[in-house]
């Protein structure tokens, strides 16, 4: 079954670039406007590796969700800042392993919510639910998710590339508020941009993003990203370039690093 919470979609402004639509463009999706493509191309000129990074982060999501739904046995997922539907969305990956899995998606872009209602359909055994809320509103997220998720049972909280849009120290408090509401055995799946492979290009990308977007972002160091995992038991191989989090076996050694680090951790 599929549900939606929140107000009806507001009018979509196709003159203002939006991160979810730009990301969709980089991932090869079809749901973006001229302004999103223009800004996406400008950012890619300053950081040519951004498209590879976007796709590497999506692959990390798939591997992490498969592990949690499979080996760990998680059956509830809270995906905040999900972005536009593409391929291998969280519910698709989780429900291929466990058809009864329950997934709540959270985003505040009306285009995302419109497409989510149309495209993100659950298996008959499971549930897919959508909440119109911003990461900066953790209490609204938790209240809405409680209609679908049982907070007495473990939940996988997914935050990919979204915490960077809270550009000050309050980001740690917001993520902590979400984690505090989850029981022991819950997991955090987290990644964000960091200066790993090409620091200058990442700095240029953020400058270009903030010049053209009304949703600014910040680069955090690997250590600063590591603070989001404080108090959690981080799974091997730790906090790494997303390409190197449990990659598929390759005949030529480890995959190249990208400027995005992530990890998966368990709440004790």
Residue pairs with C-beta under 8 A, 6 or more apart in sequence:
1 122
1 124
1 126
1 127
1 128
2 117
2 120
2 121
2 122
2 127
2 128
2 129
2 130
3 127
3 128
3 129
3 130
3 147
3 148
4 113
4 116
4 117
4 129
4 130
4 132
5 129
5 130
5 131
5 132
5 144
5 147
6 113
6 130
6 131
6 132
6 133
6 144
7 132
9 110
9 111
9 113
9 114
10 110
11 110
12 110
12 111
12 114
14 33
14 34
14 35
15 35
16 35
16 214
17 35
17 36
17 38
17 39
17 40
17 212
17 213
17 214
18 36
18 109
18 111
18 213
18 215
19 83
19 165
19 213
19 215
19 217
20 83
20 84
20 107
20 109
20 111
20 112
21 31
21 32
21 33
21 36
21 84
21 109
21 111
22 32
22 36
22 39
22 40
22 43
23 54
23 83
23 84
23 161
24 30
24 31
24 32
24 36
24 83
24 84
24 86
25 32
25 36
25 37
25 40
26 40
26 44
26 50
26 51
26 54
26 55
27 54
27 55
27 58
27 86
28 86
29 84
29 85
29 86
31 84
31 85
31 111
31 115
32 40
39 209
39 212
39 213
42 208
42 212
43 50
43 205
43 208
43 209
43 212
44 50
44 51
46 201
46 204
46 205
46 207
46 208
47 198
47 201
47 202
47 204
47 205
47 208
47 259
48 201
49 197
49 198
49 201
49 258
49 259
50 205
52 258
53 193
53 258
53 259
53 260
56 241
56 242
56 243
56 258
56 260
57 160
57 161
57 191
57 242
57 260
57 262
58 86
58 88
59 242
59 243
60 160
60 191
60 242
60 243
60 245
60 262
61 88
61 90
61 93
61 158
61 160
61 189
62 88
62 93
63 245
63 246
63 247
64 158
64 189
64 245
64 262
64 264
65 77
65 90
65 93
65 94
65 156
65 158
65 189
66 93
66 97
67 246
67 264
68 74
68 77
68 94
68 156
68 187
68 189
68 264
69 75
69 93
69 94
69 97
69 98
69 101
70 97
70 98
72 187
74 94
74 101
74 154
74 155
74 156
74 187
75 98
75 100
75 101
75 102
75 153
75 154
76 101
76 102
76 103
76 149
76 150
76 153
76 154
76 155
76 156
77 90
77 91
77 94
77 101
77 102
77 103
77 104
77 155
77 156
77 158
78 103
78 104
78 106
78 141
78 145
78 149
78 155
78 156
78 157
78 158
78 178
79 90
79 103
79 104
79 105
79 106
79 158
80 106
80 107
80 135
80 141
80 157
80 158
80 159
80 162
80 178
81 106
81 107
81 135
81 159
81 160
81 161
81 162
81 165
82 89
82 90
82 105
82 106
82 107
82 112
82 116
82 158
83 107
83 112
84 111
84 112
84 115
85 115
85 116
85 119
85 120
89 120
90 103
90 105
90 158
91 101
91 103
91 105
91 120
91 122
91 126
91 128
94 101
94 103
94 126
95 101
95 103
95 122
95 123
95 125
95 126
98 126
99 123
99 124
99 125
99 126
100 123
100 125
100 126
101 126
102 126
102 127
102 128
102 129
102 148
102 149
103 122
103 126
103 127
103 128
103 129
104 129
104 130
104 131
104 144
104 145
104 148
104 149
105 116
105 120
105 128
105 129
105 130
105 131
106 130
106 131
106 133
106 135
106 141
106 144
106 145
107 113
107 116
107 130
107 132
107 133
108 132
108 133
108 134
113 130
113 132
116 130
117 130
120 128
120 130
121 128
122 128
127 148
129 145
129 147
129 148
131 140
131 141
131 144
131 145
133 140
133 141
133 144
134 140
135 141
135 159
135 162
135 163
135 165
135 166
135 174
136 166
136 170
136 174
138 174
138 177
138 178
139 177
141 178
142 151
142 177
142 178
142 181
149 155
151 181
151 182
151 183
152 183
153 183
154 182
154 183
154 184
154 185
154 186
154 187
155 182
155 183
155 186
155 187
156 186
156 187
156 188
156 189
157 178
157 179
157 182
157 186
157 187
157 188
157 189
158 189
158 190
159 175
159 188
159 189
159 190
159 191
159 228
160 189
160 190
160 191
160 192
160 262
161 191
161 192
161 193
161 260
162 192
163 171
163 174
163 175
163 190
163 192
163 228
164 192
164 193
164 217
164 218
164 219
164 220
165 215
165 216
165 217
166 174
167 216
167 217
167 218
171 228
172 227
172 228
175 188
175 190
175 228
179 186
179 188
179 231
179 232
179 267
182 267
183 267
184 267
184 268
185 266
185 267
186 266
186 267
187 264
187 265
187 266
187 267
188 228
188 229
188 232
188 264
188 265
188 267
189 262
189 264
190 225
190 228
190 229
190 262
190 263
190 264
190 265
191 242
191 260
191 261
191 262
191 263
192 220
192 225
192 260
192 261
192 262
193 202
193 205
193 206
193 217
193 219
193 220
193 259
193 260
194 202
194 219
194 220
194 221
194 222
194 225
194 259
194 260
194 261
195 202
195 203
195 219
195 221
195 259
196 202
196 222
196 241
196 257
196 258
196 259
196 260
196 261
197 241
197 256
197 257
197 258
197 259
198 259
199 259
201 259
202 219
202 259
203 219
206 217
206 218
206 219
209 216
209 217
210 216
210 217
222 239
222 261
225 239
225 261
226 239
229 239
229 263
229 265
231 267
231 268
232 265
232 266
232 267
232 268
233 265
233 266
233 267
233 268
234 263
234 264
234 265
235 263
235 264
235 265
235 266
237 244
237 245
237 246
238 263
239 261
239 262
239 263
240 261
240 262
240 263
241 257
241 258
241 260
241 261
242 258
242 260
242 261
242 262
243 254
243 255
243 256
243 257
243 258
244 254
244 255
244 257
245 262
245 263
245 264
247 254
247 255
